[in-house]
Amino acid sequence: MVALMVGLLIMTGCDDPTNVGQGLLDSQAGETRVITLQPNSVTAGDRSDPTGGNAASGAVMSLMGVVDDPVRGRMSSQGLIDFVPSNQFGADFLNASVDWAELSLNLDYRYGDTTSVVQFDLYEVPADWQSVAINAGSVIALGSKIDSYEVAAKEGLASFVLPEAWIQEYDTILRDGSFSDLFHGFAMVPTDGQAIVGFRFSESTLRASATPGDTVAFALSKVGSLTSMPDSPPSSGRVFLGDGSARGVDVRFPLQGEELAETLIHRVILSLEIDNISSSYPAGFLRPLPAVIGLEAVSEDGESRLEIAEVAVNTEGRFVMDNTTLTNVFQSANLGKSVLDRFELYFPTDQSGVGFFVLPTTANELAIEALVTATPIN
């Protein structure tokens, strides 16, 4: 972190961004002015959105389904879920044979046609997987197919009874004290439908019963979503900034251009305006959008990263970033004393959806701008 701060930022310790450079001006300084700075480029980047999580951090749900989005095209998500025993099981369950089991999942997210039914195949996951390592472009090996199911795109608990063959195969594992080491969860692979749904941690369980024992519950412990969605064509004049996407958005500003030559930067306000594309969607198509966007400063090698801000959309439909860190990054880059290569836009991991924004990339339509308050030094 120390190396990152030194590399990206030179001016630090200023609480008020309007005071950056204060005391450095002499009698020959020009008049302070506000410069509207547009990016050199807005392009698709290589940042893949993290889509795995556990009960403590990361993604908050597992997404599954497929939908033909009118703007982006065909989008799909394969869901990963794993469980741990929710409490100490009694002797009645441990000493009998399991005769019934089901998945009870809390459906709490919908994208697409809410009247549709999502069909999917349930697979075993044969090896352990780390939720923190799961992102949109991850690949997870699948084991045997367990059964085929369908689920209506409606909020609430959805139940999926597991077949007798699976129960017989996993009878001893379900009752084993090392269950968490022996069992690696399920993969939900969509086969048809017009919606992507999400299953949340709370109230989602794997339940099992053994005669004459009571029914026991295994709590949902970690989730992951493996998503697939089209990139924007390079010639389209726009780029997608998508939650759950394998591609992010890179933004580069001319921080050493003619407009900022020999200036002291006091304040930077970066704003992003989102295109309203709601008219492209039919009635009844539910399209929840991310409410928070993040921005990072990134070095050319991608190793050094500094979080600038994570901000919520305002009442005008804009994301506005205005803090000392952003100002210092601009000033340091303007002086040629930083390793800054680009800014990256991203969505915080815990939003866990597939909503997206469309950003124009052509010069006369750019939706991103930086208002730079600066004083020229004559």
Secondary structure, DSSP 4 states (H G I P E B T S, - for coil): -HHHHHHH-SS---S-GGGTTTT---TTB---EEEEE--SEEEE--PPPB--EESSSB--EEEEEEEEETTTEEEEEEEEEEEEESSPPPHHHHTSEEEEEEEEEEEEEEEEETT-EEEEEEEE--S---GGG-BTT-------EEEEEEEES-SEEEEEEPPHHHHHHHHHHHT-TTHHHH---EEEEEEE-SEEEEEEEEEEEEEEEEETSPEEEEEEEEEEEEEE-PPPPGGGSEEEEETT-S--EEEE--TTSGGGTTEEEEEEEEEEE----GGGS-TTEE----SEEEEEEEETTS--EEEEEEEE--TTSEEEE--HHHHHHHHHHHTT-S-EEEEEEE--GGG-S--EEEEE-SGGG--EEEEEEEEEB-
